[in-house]
Structures are given as structure tokens and as C-alpha cells.
Amino acid sequence: MQKVLAYPLSILYLFFFGLCLLVFHPIQWICFNLFGYNAHRVSVALLNLCLMRCTHILGTTYSFENPHEIPHSQPTILVLNHQSMNDIPPIIWYLRKRHPKFVSKKELGKGIPSVSYNLRHGGSVLIDRKDSKQALGEVIKLGKYIEKHGRGAVIFPEGTRSRTGHPKPFKTTGLKLLMRNAPSALVLPISIDNSWKMLRYGKFPFGIGNHIKFQVHPPLKIEGDLDALLEQVEQTVVSGVTSFK
């Protein structure tokens, strides 16, 4: 019965989701080209708040636990597990004061209203997974960018989404490069839980009635043995993920 109900709700959700992307695309353009970075950043945050609200049609709710006070000028490296594209809007909205920038695959940099524009103009980097030299160069550029401007870099070290919620082993090369090129940054491990259930039936219909949880763990300084730090970060992120199949 739940899957049957998911079909009409998913159609309604996709309508409003697509409408948000279309409406905010020209808004982003105007903000970026006429008013600059800060106006564009606000427009992106509001877009992602609206995208979160669209998921309420599916009965989705959110909790975001972040008791840590970090100075706004402090660069941060946000390290998360990855379960679905629904991970992204809450990160952008709830962590908007951190100015989150993404390491994203280059395919997302074109053809998607609002999303592609933000990735190209908002400070994120687009990597070619088939060209390791280009990908590593972009990660280095992002590290230097957040170090200079005191902003946040978002990285999903698993590389691809976990479709069952079970965390995949971290690929640490990119994360290590970010650390080396943003040595004053704090590393912020974040666990995402239940987001994978949005895709429990595949790409369509969407899962309904899910409570997506975000748990922000204590920040860590980049110091000492990087390999030991990376292992600690991975263990911390995995510790907050419990909704496996």
C-alpha cells in the first residue's frame, strides 16, 4: 500500500521540485551577475530550503544535530557518508554559514537548471573521474580556496552513493589533499542516516515517510599523523549510520 501511495505523491513532488529549479535559475543569474557572491549564496540557500520543503509532500522530515560553535571565518572540511541526492539540500541550508562548496562530477555542471549554474559559479569544483590528474588538481584548488576565504568544502569520500545505507570504505586521496592545502581548517565529520530510503524502490517512485537524520560530530584539527586522523574521521562518520538493510 505504501508503494502504491508513493506513485502519485512522487509525481506531485517532482512537479514542485522541477518548478523550484526553473524559478530559481534566473534568480541565481540575477543575484550573481547584478549583486555578487553574497546575494548568489543567499539565493542558493533559499533554493535548497524550498527543495527540502518539496520533500514534505513525500512525508519526509529532517533532524540536524549540530551543537558545535565554529567561527564563521574558520575554514572547514565537511566529511560525510553519501546515501542519495537528498543529502545535498539540508547540507547547503543548515550549514549555509559555512558557505559549503562541493567536489562534484563534471556531468552535473551542465544541463540541470539551478544546480549546474551553482556548481559552475558558486565556488565548487567539477572533476572528471576518468582524468585523475584533473580531478586532483581541482581538489587542490578547492583546498586553497577555502583556506584563503574561510569557507567550507564538502566531500563524500565513499565516492558513490550507498544504495542500502551501509557505508562504503573511504577513498582518502581527495580528503588528504584538502587537508594538506587547507592546513588551518577544522575537519567536521557528519553522519547521514535514512536518506537512502528515499530511493528504496529505485529511481521511481520515491520512498515516503522517511526521517532523514544528520549528526555533526566534534570538529577535529588537522595535526599529527594524517593517516591516523583519516581513520578516526571514517570511524566517526560510520558510527552515526545505523539504518542498514
C-alpha positions in Angstrom: 0.0 0.0 0.0 2.8 2.4 0.8 4.4 1.9 -2.6 1.1 2.4 -4.3 0.7 5.7 -2.5 4.2 6.7 -3.4 3.4 6.9 -7.1 1.0 9.9 -7.0 3.0 11.6 -4.3 6.2 11.2 -6.3 4.6 12.8 -9.4 3.5 15.8 -7.3 6.9 16.1 -5.7 8.7 16.0 -9.0 6.4 18.8 -10.3 7.3 21.1 -7.5 10.9 20.1 -7.4 11.3 20.9 -11.1 9.4 24.2 -10.6 11.8 25.3 -7.9 14.8 24.6 -10.2 13.2 26.6 -13.0 12.2 29.5 -10.9 15.5 29.8 -9.0 17.7 29.6 -12.1 17.0 33.2 -13.3 17.0 34.3 -9.7 20.5 32.9 -9.3 21.7 34.6 -12.5 20.4 38.0 -11.4 21.9 37.7 -7.9 25.3 36.6 -9.2 25.6 39.0 -12.1 24.0 42.1 -10.6 24.6 41.8 -6.8 27.6 39.5 -6.5 28.7 36.5 -4.4 26.8 37.1 -1.2 23.4 37.6 -3.0 24.0 34.5 -5.0 24.9 32.5 -1.9 21.6 33.6 -0.3 19.6 32.6 -3.4 21.2 29.1 -3.3 20.4 28.6 0.3 16.8 29.6 -0.2 16.6 27.3 -3.2 17.7 24.4 -1.1 15.3 25.2 1.7 12.5 25.1 -0.9 13.8 21.8 -2.2 13.6 20.4 1.3 10.1 21.7 1.7 9.1 19.8 -1.5 10.1 16.5 0.1 7.5 17.1 2.8 5.0 16.1 0.1 6.6 12.6 0.4 6.2 12.8 4.2 10.0 13.4 4.6 11.2 15.0 7.8 14.6 16.2 8.9 16.7 16.5 12.1 20.0 18.2 12.1 22.1 17.9 15.3 24.9 20.4 15.4 25.8 21.7 18.9 29.3 22.9 17.8 30.1 26.6 17.6 32.8 27.3 14.9 33.9 30.8 14.0 32.4 31.8 10.6 35.9 32.7 9.4 37.3 29.3 10.2 37.7 27.1 7.1 36.1 23.7 7.4 36.3 20.4 5.6 32.9 18.7 5.9 33.2 14.9 5.6 30.1 12.9 5.1 28.8 9.5 4.0 26.6 9.6 0.9 23.2 7.9 0.6 21.2 9.9 -2.0 20.9 13.3 -3.7 18.6 14.3 -0.9 21.7 14.6 1.2 22.6 17.9 -0.5 19.8 20.4 0.2 20.0 20.0 4.0 23.8 20.4 3.9 23.5 23.7 2.0 20.7 25.0 4.1 21.7 24.0 7.6 25.4 24.7 7.1 24.8 27.9 5.0 27.0 29.9 7.3 29.9 27.7 6.4 29.5 28.5 2.6 29.6 24.9 1.6 31.4 24.1 -1.7 31.3 20.7 -3.3 33.6 18.3 -5.1 31.2 17.2 -7.8 31.4 15.1 -11.0 31.7 17.2 -14.1 28.5 15.8 -15.6 26.4 17.8 -13.1 28.0 21.0 -14.3 25.7 21.3 -17.3 22.1 20.7 -18.2 20.4 20.9 -14.8 18.6 24.2 -14.1 19.9 26.0 -10.9 22.1 23.0 -9.9 24.6 23.3 -12.7 24.7 27.1 -12.5 25.5 27.0 -8.8 28.2 24.3 -9.3 29.9 26.4 -12.0 29.6 29.8 -10.3 29.3 29.2 -6.6 32.9 28.1 -5.8 32.5 24.3 -6.2 34.8 22.2 -8.3 33.9 19.8 -11.1 36.1 16.7 -11.6 36.5 14.2 -14.4 36.5 10.8 -12.8 38.3 9.4 -15.8 41.1 12.0 -15.5 42.8 11.6 -12.1 45.3 14.4 -12.8 42.5 16.9 -13.5 40.5 15.7 -10.5 43.3 16.0 -8.1 44.2 19.5 -9.4 40.6 20.6 -8.8 40.6 19.3 -5.2 43.9 21.1 -4.5 42.3 24.3 -5.9 39.3 23.9 -3.6 41.6 23.3 -0.6 43.5 26.6 -1.3 40.1 28.4 -1.9 38.6 27.5 1.5 42.0 28.2 3.2 42.0 31.7 1.7 38.4 32.6 2.2 37.5 30.7 5.4 34.7 28.6 3.8 33.6 25.0 3.8 34.4 22.2 1.4 32.1 19.2 1.3 33.5 15.8 0.3 31.9 12.4 0.2 35.0 10.1 0.5 32.9 7.0 -0.4 33.0 8.3 -4.0 29.5 7.0 -4.9 26.2 6.7 -3.0 25.4 3.8 -0.8 22.0 2.4 -2.0 21.5 0.3 1.1 22.7 2.8 3.7 25.7 0.6 4.5 28.8 2.9 4.4 31.4 2.1 1.8 35.1 2.2 2.5 36.5 5.8 2.3 38.8 6.7 -0.6 41.1 9.1 1.2 43.3 10.7 -1.5 41.0 13.6 -2.1 40.4 14.2 1.6 44.1 14.1 2.3 44.7 16.7 -0.5 42.1 19.0 1.0 43.8 18.7 4.4 47.2 19.5 3.1 46.0 22.5 1.1 43.8 23.9 3.9 46.0 23.2 7.0 44.1 25.7 9.2 40.8 24.0 8.5 38.8 22.1 11.0 37.6 18.7 9.9 33.9 18.2 10.6 32.7 14.6 10.4 28.9 14.3 9.7 26.8 11.2 9.6 23.7 10.9 7.3 21.1 8.3 8.2 17.9 7.2 6.4 18.4 9.2 3.2 18.9 6.0 1.2 15.3 5.1 1.9 14.2 7.8 -0.4 15.4 5.5 -3.2 14.3 2.2 -1.7 12.2 1.5 -4.8 14.8 2.6 -7.3 14.6 5.9 -9.1 10.8 6.0 -9.1 8.6 6.1 -7.1 10.4 7.8 -4.1 10.2 6.3 -0.7 7.7 8.0 1.6 7.5 8.8 5.3 11.3 8.9 6.0 13.0 10.8 8.8 16.5 11.8 7.5 19.0 12.5 10.2 22.2 14.5 10.2 24.6 14.2 13.1 27.5 16.6 13.2 30.4 15.2 15.3 33.0 17.2 17.2 35.4 19.1 14.9 39.0 17.8 14.6 42.2 19.8 14.0 44.5 18.8 11.2 47.6 17.8 13.1 49.8 14.8 13.7 49.6 11.7 11.6 47.2 12.3 8.7 46.5 8.6 8.1 45.5 8.2 11.8 43.3 11.3 11.5 41.6 9.9 8.4 40.9 6.6 10.1 39.4 8.5 13.0 37.2 10.6 10.7 35.9 7.5 8.9 35.2 5.6 12.1 33.3 8.7 13.5 31.2 9.1 10.4 30.3 5.4 10.3 29.4 5.4 14.0 26.4 7.5 13.3 25.0 5.4 10.5 22.6 2.7 11.7 19.7 2.3 9.2 21.2 -0.6 7.1 19.0 -3.1 5.3 
